[in-house]
């Protein structure tokens, strides 16, 4: 596969691309068997036993709202997983759930100077993990746990890339239906949630995901639009 860099062990696939993006080609992909410093959004650690861990570098033709690329990735992962699993849902802004447990996470990072130099999309998917310890067993799942099938990670990886770049090409042509995929398969729309705003817990109802990627909430009887940098969801009820 062109522009693919493989590592047995690396601190972080996202970090590697951030440190080397200037000399790498657009659409370079870094794949690792294990990360020693893997993390998700809000600096959460990522357990990576038997996972697929990779990051995609995007440099050319970047346009529009780059944060929406996280939702584009979510929609493409959904399209892959739904071929193998039932009850797949997208939890805005960057998680994929199966039967209300996390199976995949996305970490989008960018480097900006006078322009957007690059966007890096880190993806982790629990593939053949047989068990999760402690509290993770209540929160996480894997393809194996859902299907009792051991997956060929290389084949699944190639399938994920095909689905992602198919959607990405449509995105560049402004033809991708990724936002509707995220809306129609949302875990949150129509649910009541607890969220943190300015270190205060508020109750809200999720109304929609907007075209700009923000979430539309009903808070204290008023519609409020927020982006994922402004709030932290602390619960769903």
N, C-alpha and C positions, 0 to 999 in steps of 0.2 A: 504494500500500500504506500503510495507516494506521500511524502511529508509526515511519516509516522516515526516517532522516536519512542523506543521502549526502554524501560528501566525495571530491574528487579525491585530495588528499593530506592526511594527518593524522599527528601523531606516533604515536598508538595509539588504536584504537577502544575498547579496554578502558579506557584512561586517560581518554578523553573521558567515558565513562559514569561512571567513578569520581568525576570532578570535577563532574558535573552531575546525578547521579542524583536529588537531592532535588526538582528541578523538572521531571523527566521522568516520563512515565507508565510504568506497568508494561508490560512487553513492548515497550518501545522498542528498535529495532534500528538500529545504526550500521554503515553499509557504506562501505568506502573502496577506491579503486583502488590506493592506495599508502600504506604506513606508513613513516615515517622512523625510528621507534623501536619497530618491531614486535618482539615477543619471545614466547618460549614458556616452558614450565616451566623452572625453574632458570636463568632469565635468558638462555636461549639465543636468539640472533637468528633471525628468521624471514625467509627469502628470499621476496619476494612478487611476482616478475615473473609476470604472467598468472595470478594467483591470485584466489580469492574470499577476501576478508577482511572479517569482520563480527563484531559482538558483540551479545549479547542481554541486556537488562536485565530481571531478575525481582525484583519488590518485594512483590507481594500474595500472601497465602496460603502463604507460605513455611513449610514444616514438615518434620519428619523430619531425616535426615542430609543436610545441604545438599551435602556433598562428593560424594554419590552422583549429583548432577546432572551431573557430568563423565561418569560412565558412561552416564547417560541420553542425553546428547548423543552419546556414542560409538555407542550403539545406534541412534540415529536417523540418524546419518551413514552407518553401515553399511547401513541399510535403503535409503538413497538410492543409495549407490555400487554395491550389489550388483545393481541394475537395469541398470547400465552395464558392470560389470566382473566378472571372476571372481577367485577367490583373495583375497578381501578378508578381513582379519583385524583384530581389535581387540587392541592391545597395551596392557594395563593400565599406567597408569591413564588415559592421555589421547592415545594415538596410533592412527591407522588405517594399516594396511600393506596393500600390494598386492604380491604376489610378493616378500614380505619387504623391501620398500622403503616408506618413509614417504610417504604421499600427503596426510595430514591430521593436524593437531594441534589440541588443545583446551587452553585456559588458563582455569581457573575461579578467580575472585577474589570476595571478599565484603567488605562493610563492616558492622562490628558495633559497636553502642554498648551500650545495655542490652538490645538484641535484635538479631536479624539485620535490618539495614536493607535490604540488597539483595544479590543474587548476580548476578555478571556472567560470562557465558560467552563467551569469545572463541574463534572458529573460523577456521582457515585451511585452505584446500584448494587443492592444486596442480591447476590445470585445464588450461590450454593451454601450459604451459611445454614448450619443445622440447628443451632440454638443461640440465643442471646442471654447473657447473664444478667442477673439482678433485675432492675426496673426496666431494662431495655426489652425484656421479653414481652412486656405489656405494650410497648410502643413501636417495636420494629418487627419486620418480617422479611422474608426472602422469597425468591421464586421457588426454591426447593421446598421451603416450609409450606407454601401454598399449593404446590402441585405434586410433591414427592418425586420430582424428576430432577436428576443432576444435569445441569445445562453445560453445553460447550461454550465457554466464555468468549472464545474467539469468534464463533459464529454469531453469538448474540451481539458482540461488539460491532461486527460488520453490519448487522441488521440495524442497530441503533444509528450508526453513521449514515447509512443510506436514508433512513427516515429523516434524520436531522438535516442533511444537506438538500434533500428534496424540498423540505419545507423552507429552508433558508433561501434556495433559489427563487421560490415563489415569493418569499418575503422581499427580496431585492426588487422583484417586479411588482410589488404591492398587490400580490394576488393570493397570499397565504390566508387561510381561514383559521389561523392559530388562535386568535382571540375567541372566536366562537367555540372552538374545541375546548378552550379553558373554561368558558362560561357553561357550556352544556354538560361538562363533566366536573364541575366545581364541587368540591367537598364543603365549601363555606356558604355559597349563595343560598339564602333563605334560612340560614341558621343564626342563632343568637351566640355572641362571642363575648369573652372578656378580653380587654386589651389595655395596654399601658400607654398613657399619653402624659408626658411631662411628669413621670414617676407616680401617676395616679391611675388607679384601676377604674375603668369605665365599662358599662354594659352597652352593647350595640347589636344591631341586626345587620347582617350583610345583605345588601340589596343587589349589587352588580359588580362586575369588573368592567371598567370603562375602556374606551379605545386607546387612551394614553397609558394603559396598564395600571392605573390607580384603582383603588377599591372604593366603592360607594357604600357608606354606612348610614344607618339611622341611629342617631345618638340624641337622647333627650328630646325626641320628637322632631329633630331636624336632620336633613340630609347633609352629610359631611363627606367630602372627597379627601382621601389621604393616600400617600405613597408608602412603600414598605420601609423607607427610611424614617418615617415619622411615628410609626407605631410598632408595638410588639404584641402579637396575639398570645394571651396567656391561658386561654381555655375555650372550649366549645361546649355548649350545653343546649 
